[in-house]
Amino acid sequence: HYNTEHFLSQTPSYEVSAEDMEVVDSIGNLFIISRHTNSKLQNLPPKEKIEILKDKGKKFRYVMDFIESFEKGDMSWGKKEILNRANNLALLAYREAWKIK
């Protein structure tokens, strides 16, 4: 009942640089959300997806943490932000899930 959502869409309905599209399948760009919510997000820009996720992603702590972080920044989403999130997810996995320092 869950899907993997690309926050930066694989087929965006808006203009995206080739550099940003290079990392569209990076783990830093992915979320696990309900299939129903995923169908609402489609190919929307990240700022519009955030508004839907605020309502529909409430049951996932990591989605709500991401929304908070995204809104504290300049609300842009591209290669730099995706790679930064991938690095942060790796650190979280090592420190929290696997307890590796």
C-alpha positions in Angstrom: 0.0 0.0 0.0 3.0 2.2 -0.2 5.0 3.8 -3.0 8.3 5.4 -3.5 7.9 9.1 -4.3 10.5 11.1 -6.2 10.3 14.6 -4.6 11.9 16.0 -7.8 9.7 14.2 -10.3 11.2 11.8 -12.8 9.0 13.5 -15.5 8.5 17.0 -14.1 5.7 19.3 -15.5 8.1 22.2 -15.1 11.6 23.1 -16.3 14.4 21.3 -14.5 18.1 21.5 -15.3 20.0 18.5 -16.7 22.3 18.7 -13.7 19.4 18.3 -11.3 17.9 15.4 -13.3 21.2 13.5 -13.0 20.4 12.7 -9.3 16.6 12.3 -9.6 16.9 8.6 -8.6 19.2 9.3 -5.7 18.0 8.1 -2.3 18.1 11.7 -1.2 15.2 12.4 -3.5 13.0 9.5 -2.4 10.2 9.1 0.1 8.1 6.2 1.1 4.5 7.4 1.2 1.0 5.9 0.8 0.0 5.0 -2.7 -3.0 7.3 -2.4 -0.9 10.3 -1.4 1.6 9.5 -4.2 -1.2 9.7 -6.8 -1.9 13.2 -5.7 1.7 14.5 -6.0 2.3 13.3 -9.6 4.7 15.6 -11.4 4.1 18.7 -9.3 6.9 21.1 -8.3 8.4 20.5 -4.8 6.8 23.6 -3.3 3.3 22.3 -4.4 4.1 18.8 -3.1 5.0 20.2 0.3 1.5 21.7 0.7 -0.1 18.3 0.0 2.4 16.4 2.2 1.7 18.8 5.1 -1.8 17.3 5.2 -1.3 13.8 3.8 2.1 12.9 5.2 1.4 13.5 8.9 1.7 9.8 9.9 5.3 9.6 8.7 7.7 11.3 11.1 10.5 11.5 8.6 8.1 13.2 6.1 7.2 15.8 8.7 10.8 16.3 9.6 11.7 16.8 5.9 8.9 19.4 5.5 10.2 21.3 8.5 13.7 21.3 7.1 12.6 22.2 3.6 10.6 25.2 4.8 13.5 26.4 7.0 15.7 26.6 3.9 15.1 28.6 0.7 12.6 25.9 -0.5 14.7 25.0 -3.5 15.2 21.4 -4.5 18.0 20.3 -6.9 21.2 18.4 -7.0 22.8 20.1 -4.1 19.9 19.5 -1.8 19.3 15.9 -3.0 22.9 14.9 -2.4 22.9 16.7 1.0 19.8 14.7 2.1 21.4 11.5 0.8 24.4 12.1 3.0 22.2 12.9 6.0 20.2 9.7 5.5 23.4 7.7 5.4 24.6 9.3 8.6 21.2 8.6 10.2 21.4 5.0 9.1 24.9 4.5 10.5 24.2 6.3 13.8 20.6 5.4 14.5 19.8 2.1 12.7 23.1 0.3 12.8 24.7 2.2 15.8 28.0 2.7 13.9 29.9 5.8 15.0 
